[in-house]
Amino acid sequence: MKQAHPARSRDHASLAGYPSALRRYSPSIFPTLLLACATLLMAASQPPPAPAISPPAAAAPPDDGQWTMPAKNYASTRYSELSEINEGNVKNLQVAFTFSTGVNKGQEAAPLVVGNTMYIVTPFPNIVYALDLSKPGAPIKWKYEPNPEPAAQGVACCDVVNRGAAFADGRVFFNTLDGHTIALDANSGQPIWNAHIGNINIGETITMAPLVVKGKVLVGNSGGEMGVRGWVKALDAGDGHVVWTAYNTGPDKEVLIGPDFKPHYDMDKGKDLGVTTWPPEAWKIGGGNMWGWISYDPDLNLIFHGTGNPGPWNPDLRPGDNKWTSGIFARDPDTGAAKWFYQWSPHDLHDYDGINEQVLLDMNWQGKPRKVLVRPERNGYLYVLDRATGEVLSAKPYGPVNSSKGVDLKTGRLMENPDKLTGTGKVVRDICPTASGLKDWQPSAFSPRTGLLYIPHNNLCMDEEGVEVNYIAGTPYVG
């Protein structure tokens, strides 16, 4: 059980260096701050030089004015080079049109824009709208109603949300809460194929936005709070058949770990760690779902995706590192084969998950060119990893953190704070950040013009107590 409250400056040594006038907020308010993390490039006391860091050209080609995927490009920069609206004329903007989805739930899906058409996916019941931007008021060109199973609403852990669609080759791809991935004709809205890949009877849903890579639609599942085992699937973009499935817990064969798997750290090396780092059979209901964001490096031919929290929340019920949860995989998109893995939060104590976005950048690091990925993780650390090897180059807090004492760069391991260890019947107070993380799924953005990473930030702490829980399929399994 968790109870959130605003971060407080008292008794938190990790707040050194942060403004002493941290405001107190009502616990009912979820404050969001926008941080520009400039430490990747410069000391704060120096004037900003010309950016020496940029996304790889193959993953972030020159801006064509389109927005075909939620993260803008494979590098996940979420940056537009369009300059017609600027600081000189932004004050003159007026509302051109508004559009109501008619759904009174969390709207987490960013719209897509292709040509003169905007595509919008709603929360459940996951209606897709195409709006004509070339006409006054942006009238509806077409809409598609998939009519998902109403029962899916009862097993969705955290609202009946949807995080968007993807456009490729004249098709719009999206997921439904009840476990379908659907391809639509972008011009007419007519369905081309419908793949049923989830099972709401065990509490499995799909909330993530798909990503299309090399003719494959990449999709992951939700349900970690229901004891659902996490996976990532690649569907053929042409007809929707499953090309490969990689699980995030279990034996190496099912995780698609083979001879080419070369993790950088010893803690991630060994046979069948997705089984042996769990109590017997617990990996089968251990979570590790992939409901977040995927990036892709065409030069390395690697996709990068996070894995969700282990279940249940109560760590006493799942001793061990609980591989391969709360971490990140690099995989071959053609086969799904794992190339490396790094675990942000081994034996995740606070539901920190590991599904946030990873921004792909090329930069000089200690005088040498490096291909890196930058991840503002929910556990409170801004990570810089070598994306070819999984080596952690840097891991520094980007806000108030006391749940851990840092990251050991030699071993890669998060160093937990013994004063904040939770367990059955043990109430631990003022754990910072909360289970929602110093940053949750709400994505960051990188500007190659300024060289800055812009991060939405949650300034909250929590009290936590572990409780006993038994697994019953299709019901909450949290503890």
C-alpha positions in Angstrom: 0.0 0.0 0.0 1.3 3.4 -0.9 0.3 7.0 0.2 1.8 9.9 -1.7 2.6 13.4 -0.3 4.8 16.3 -1.4 8.5 16.1 -1.2 9.9 17.7 2.0 13.3 19.2 2.4 13.8 18.1 6.0 15.6 14.8 6.8 16.5 14.2 3.2 20.3 14.5 2.7 19.8 13.9 -1.0 18.2 17.4 -1.3 21.5 19.1 -0.9 22.0 21.5 -3.7 18.3 21.8 -4.4 16.4 25.1 -3.7 15.6 25.3 0.0 12.3 26.9 -0.8 10.7 23.7 -2.1 7.0 24.5 -1.8 4.5 22.3 0.0 1.6 21.2 -2.1 -1.7 19.6 -1.1 -1.4 15.8 -1.5 -4.2 15.9 -3.9 -2.2 17.9 -6.4 0.3 16.2 -8.7 2.8 19.0 -9.5 4.8 18.9 -12.7 7.9 20.9 -13.3 9.8 21.3 -16.5 13.5 20.8 -16.0 16.2 21.5 -18.6 19.0 19.0 -17.8 22.1 20.7 -19.1 24.6 18.7 -17.2 25.1 16.4 -20.2 26.9 19.2 -22.0 28.1 22.0 -19.8 28.8 23.3 -16.3 26.0 25.6 -15.2 28.4 28.5 -14.7 29.6 28.5 -18.3 27.9 30.0 -21.3 26.3 27.4 -23.5 28.5 26.4 -26.4 27.3 25.2 -29.7 25.6 21.8 -29.1 28.1 18.9 -29.3 25.4 16.4 -29.1 22.8 15.3 -31.6 20.5 12.4 -32.4 21.9 9.9 -34.9 20.9 10.9 -38.4 19.5 7.5 -39.4 17.1 7.6 -36.4 16.2 11.3 -36.7 16.3 12.3 -40.4 15.7 16.0 -41.4 12.2 17.2 -40.4 9.6 16.7 -43.2 6.9 18.4 -41.3 5.1 15.1 -40.5 4.5 13.5 -37.1 4.1 9.8 -37.9 4.9 8.3 -34.5 4.4 9.4 -30.9 8.1 10.2 -30.3 8.4 12.0 -33.6 11.3 9.8 -34.7 13.1 6.6 -33.9 15.6 8.5 -31.6 12.6 9.6 -29.5 13.6 13.3 -29.5 10.0 14.6 -29.7 11.5 17.7 -31.4 10.2 19.6 -34.4 12.4 21.7 -36.6 9.4 23.7 -37.9 10.0 27.4 -37.1 7.0 29.3 -38.4 5.8 29.7 -34.8 8.6 31.3 -32.8 9.1 33.4 -29.7 8.4 36.5 -31.7 4.9 35.6 -32.8 3.7 33.0 -30.3 1.8 35.7 -28.5 -0.4 36.2 -31.5 -1.7 32.6 -31.7 -5.4 32.1 -31.6 -7.6 29.0 -31.3 -8.1 27.6 -34.8 -10.3 24.7 -33.7 -11.1 22.4 -30.8 -12.1 18.8 -30.9 -13.8 16.7 -28.2 -13.3 13.0 -28.2 -16.5 12.5 -26.1 -14.5 10.3 -23.8 -14.2 11.4 -20.2 -11.0 9.5 -19.4 -7.3 10.1 -19.4 -6.2 11.3 -22.9 -2.6 10.2 -23.0 -2.3 9.7 -26.8 -0.5 12.4 -28.8 -2.0 13.0 -32.2 -0.3 12.1 -35.4 -0.1 14.5 -38.4 0.4 13.2 -41.9 -0.1 15.7 -44.7 -3.4 17.5 -44.0 -4.7 14.8 -41.7 -4.6 14.5 -37.9 -5.1 11.1 -36.4 -6.4 10.8 -32.8 -6.9 7.7 -30.6 -9.1 8.0 -27.6 -9.0 6.1 -24.3 -11.4 3.2 -24.1 -13.4 2.5 -26.3 -10.3 3.4 -28.4 -12.1 5.3 -31.2 -9.8 6.5 -34.0 -10.6 9.9 -35.6 -9.1 11.4 -38.8 -9.5 15.2 -38.9 -9.1 17.2 -42.1 -6.7 20.1 -41.3 -7.1 21.7 -44.7 -10.7 22.8 -43.9 -12.0 25.3 -41.4 -12.7 23.7 -38.0 -10.9 20.5 -39.0 -14.0 18.4 -39.7 -14.0 14.6 -39.2 -12.9 12.7 -42.4 -13.7 9.4 -40.9 -13.8 7.5 -37.6 -13.3 3.9 -36.7 -14.9 2.3 -33.7 -13.3 -1.1 -32.7 -15.9 -1.9 -30.0 -13.6 -3.5 -27.5 -14.8 -5.8 -24.8 -16.3 -3.7 -21.9 -14.8 -6.2 -19.4 -11.4 -4.8 -20.2 -12.2 -1.7 -18.2 -12.4 -3.7 -15.0 -8.9 -5.2 -15.3 -7.0 -2.0 -16.4 -4.8 -1.1 -13.5 -4.4 2.7 -14.0 -7.3 4.1 -16.0 -8.4 2.9 -19.4 -5.8 4.9 -21.3 -4.2 4.6 -24.7 -0.8 6.1 -25.6 -1.2 6.6 -29.3 -0.9 5.2 -32.8 1.7 4.9 -35.5 1.6 5.6 -39.2 3.5 3.7 -41.9 3.0 2.9 -45.6 -0.5 4.4 -45.8 -1.7 2.6 -42.7 -2.6 3.6 -39.1 -1.7 1.1 -36.4 -3.1 1.2 -32.9 -3.9 -1.0 -29.9 -7.2 -1.6 -28.0 -7.5 -2.1 -24.3 -8.8 -5.6 -24.7 -5.7 -6.8 -26.5 -6.1 -6.2 -30.2 -3.6 -4.6 -32.6 -5.4 -3.1 -35.6 -4.3 -1.8 -39.0 -6.5 0.8 -40.8 -6.3 2.3 -44.2 -5.2 5.8 -43.5 -7.4 7.3 -46.3 -10.6 5.6 -45.6 -10.4 4.2 -42.0 -11.3 0.7 -43.2 -9.7 -2.1 -41.2 -7.0 -4.1 -43.0 -6.3 -6.6 -40.3 -7.0 -7.2 -36.6 -4.7 -9.3 -34.5 -6.0 -10.5 -31.1 -2.9 -10.9 -29.0 -4.0 -10.2 -25.4 -6.2 -12.0 -22.8 -8.3 -9.9 -20.5 -9.4 -13.0 -18.6 -6.0 -13.0 -16.8 -6.0 -9.2 -16.5 -3.9 -8.5 -19.6 -4.5 -5.3 -21.5 -2.6 -3.2 -24.1 -2.2 0.6 -23.5 1.1 1.4 -25.3 1.6 3.1 -28.6 3.0 0.6 -31.3 6.2 1.3 -33.2 6.7 0.2 -36.8 10.3 -1.0 -37.6 11.4 -2.7 -40.8 7.9 -3.9 -41.7 7.1 -5.1 -38.1 4.6 -3.6 -35.7 6.2 -3.7 -32.2 3.7 -4.1 -29.3 3.9 -4.8 -25.6 1.4 -5.7 -22.9 0.1 -4.2 -19.6 -1.0 -6.0 -16.5 1.9 -6.1 -14.0 -0.5 -5.3 -11.2 -2.6 -8.3 -12.1 0.1 -10.9 -12.2 0.5 -10.8 -16.0 3.8 -11.9 -17.4 5.3 -9.3 -19.7 6.2 -9.7 -23.3 7.0 -7.8 -26.5 5.7 -9.0 -29.9 6.5 -8.2 -33.5 3.6 -8.4 -35.9 3.9 -8.4 -39.6 2.7 -5.0 -40.8 1.3 -6.5 -43.9 -1.1 -9.1 -42.4 -0.7 -8.9 -38.6 0.7 -12.4 -38.0 3.1 -12.7 -35.1 6.7 -12.8 -36.2 8.3 -13.2 -32.8 7.5 -13.0 -29.1 10.0 -12.2 -26.4 9.0 -12.6 -22.8 10.5 -10.5 -20.0 10.6 -13.2 -17.4 11.2 -17.0 -17.6 13.8 -19.3 -19.2 16.4 -17.9 -21.7 14.7 -19.6 -24.6 11.4 -17.7 -24.0 13.2 -14.4 -23.3 15.1 -14.9 -26.6 18.4 -14.9 -24.9 21.0 -16.8 -26.9 24.8 -16.8 -27.7 24.7 -13.2 -28.9 23.5 -11.9 -25.6 26.3 -9.9 -24.0 25.3 -7.8 -21.0 27.9 -5.5 -19.7 27.5 -6.2 -15.9 28.1 -9.5 -14.0 24.7 -9.1 -12.3 23.0 -9.7 -15.6 25.1 -12.7 -16.6 24.1 -16.3 -16.0 21.8 -19.0 -17.3 18.0 -18.7 -17.0 18.2 -15.7 -14.6 14.6 -15.0 -15.5 13.8 -18.2 -13.5 16.6 -18.5 -10.9 16.2 -15.0 -9.5 12.6 -15.7 -8.5 10.9 -18.0 -6.0 9.8 -21.2 -7.6 7.2 -20.5 -10.4 6.9 -16.9 -9.3 8.2 -15.6 -12.7 5.1 -16.9 -14.4 3.0 -14.2 -12.6 5.9 -11.8 -12.1 5.0 -8.8 -14.3 7.8 -7.1 -16.3 5.3 -5.8 -18.8 6.3 -3.5 -21.7 3.7 -0.7 -21.7 6.0 2.2 -22.4 8.2 3.5 -25.2 10.5 1.9 -27.8 13.4 3.5 -29.7 15.3 2.2 -32.7 18.9 2.6 -34.0 19.0 1.7 -37.7 22.8 1.8 -37.7 23.1 -0.7 -34.9 19.9 -2.5 -35.9 18.8 -2.5 -32.3 15.5 -1.7 -30.7 15.5 -0.5 -27.0 12.6 -1.2 -24.7 12.0 -1.1 -21.0 10.5 -3.7 -18.8 7.9 -3.0 -16.0 7.9 -3.6 -12.3 7.9 -7.1 -10.8 4.8 -8.3 -9.1 3.6 -8.2 -6.5 4.7 -4.8 -5.1 5.6 -6.3 -1.7 9.3 -7.4 -2.1 9.1 -9.9 0.7 7.0 -12.1 -1.6 9.6 -12.3 -4.4 13.2 -12.5 -3.0 15.9 -12.1 -5.6 16.7 -9.7 -8.4 13.5 -10.7 -10.3 15.1 -10.7 -13.8 14.3 -9.3 -16.3 12.0 -6.7 -14.7 12.5 -2.9 -14.2 15.3 -2.8 -16.8 16.0 -2.3 -20.5 16.6 -4.7 -23.3 18.4 -4.1 -26.6 17.0 -6.5 -29.2 17.4 -7.3 -32.9 14.1 -6.2 -34.5 14.4 -8.9 -37.1 14.4 -11.8 -34.7 13.7 -10.4 -31.2 17.1 -11.8 -30.0 18.3 -10.0 -26.9 21.7 -8.4 -27.3 22.2 -6.8 -23.9 20.2 -5.9 -20.8 20.6 -3.5 -17.9 18.5 -3.5 -14.7 17.7 -0.1 -13.4 16.1 -1.3 -10.1 17.0 -4.9 -9.2 14.4 -6.4 -6.9 12.3 -3.3 -7.4 11.2 -2.2 -4.0 8.9 0.7 -4.8 7.1 -0.1 -8.1 9.6 2.1 -10.0 9.0 0.1 -13.2 11.5 0.7 -16.1 9.4 1.7 -19.1 10.3 5.3 -19.6 11.5 6.6 -23.0 15.2 6.4 -24.1 16.5 9.3 -26.2 19.2 8.2 -28.6 22.1 10.7 -29.0 25.6 10.8 -30.4 28.2 12.7 -28.4 31.7 13.0 -27.2 32.1 11.4 -23.8 35.4 11.9 -22.1 37.1 12.8 -25.4 35.7 9.9 -27.3 32.7 9.7 -29.7 30.0 7.5 -28.1 26.6 6.3 -29.2 24.5 6.8 -26.1 20.9 6.5 -24.9 19.7 8.9 -22.2 17.0 7.7 -19.8 15.3 9.8 -17.0 14.3 6.9 -14.9 11.4 6.7 -12.4 13.9 5.7 -9.7 15.2 9.3 -9.8 18.4 9.0 -11.8 19.2 10.4 -15.2 21.1 7.6 -16.9 23.5 7.8 -19.8 24.3 4.4 -21.3 26.4 3.3 -24.2 23.7 1.9 -26.4 25.9 -0.5 -28.2 27.0 -2.3 -25.0 24.7 -1.3 -22.1 27.5 0.2 -20.1 26.4 3.0 -17.7 28.5 6.1 -18.3 26.6 8.3 -15.8 23.7 8.1 -13.4 22.9 11.2 -11.4 19.7 12.2 -9.5 17.7 14.9 -11.3 15.5 15.7 -8.3 15.0 14.7 -4.7 15.9 11.0 -4.1 16.3 9.1 -0.8 15.1 5.7 -1.7 18.6 4.9 -2.8 22.1 6.2 -2.3 23.4 6.2 -5.9 24.4 3.9 -8.7 27.7 1.9 -8.5 29.2 2.5 -11.9 31.6 -0.4 -11.5 28.9 -3.0 -10.9 26.0 -1.1 -12.4 23.9 -1.8 -9.3 21.5 0.7 -7.7 22.5 1.1 -4.1 19.3 0.9 -2.0 19.0 3.0 1.2 18.6 0.5 4.1 16.4 3.1 5.9 13.8 2.9 3.1 13.5 -0.9 2.7 9.8 -2.0 2.7 8.3 -5.3 3.7 5.3 -7.1 5.1 3.6 -5.1 7.9 6.4 -2.5 7.9 5.4 1.1 7.4 8.2 3.2 5.9 7.7 6.9 5.6 8.9 9.7 3.4 10.2 7.6 0.5 11.3 9.8 -2.3 10.3 9.5 -5.1 6.9 7.9 -5.0 5.9 4.8 -7.0 5.0 7.2 -9.8 8.6 8.1 -10.0 10.6 11.3 -10.2 9.2 11.1 -13.8 6.5 8.7 -14.9 5.6 7.7 -18.5 5.1 11.4 -19.6 8.0 11.7 -22.0 10.9 14.1 -22.1 12.1 15.9 -25.2 15.6 16.8 -26.6 16.4 19.9 -28.6 19.5 19.6 -30.9 19.3 23.4 -31.1 19.9 24.0 -27.4 21.5 20.7 -26.5 19.1 20.3 -23.6 16.8 17.5 -22.4 13.5 18.7 -21.1 12.0 16.5 -18.4 8.5 16.6 -16.8 9.1 16.1 -13.1 7.1 14.8 -10.1 8.0 16.3 -6.8 6.3 13.8 -4.4 7.3 11.4 -1.6 5.3 8.5 -0.2 4.7 6.3 2.8 4.6 2.5 2.0 3.6 -0.7 3.7 3.9 -4.2 2.3 0.9 -6.5 2.8 0.3 -10.2 2.1 -1.5 -11.1 -1.2 -2.5 -14.2 -3.1 -2.6 -14.6 -6.8 -6.1 -15.1 -8.4 -6.1 -14.7 -12.2 -7.8 -11.6 -13.4 -7.7 -9.8 -10.0 -5.3 -7.3 -8.5 -2.0 -8.8 -7.4 -0.2 -5.9 -5.7 0.6 -6.4 -2.0 
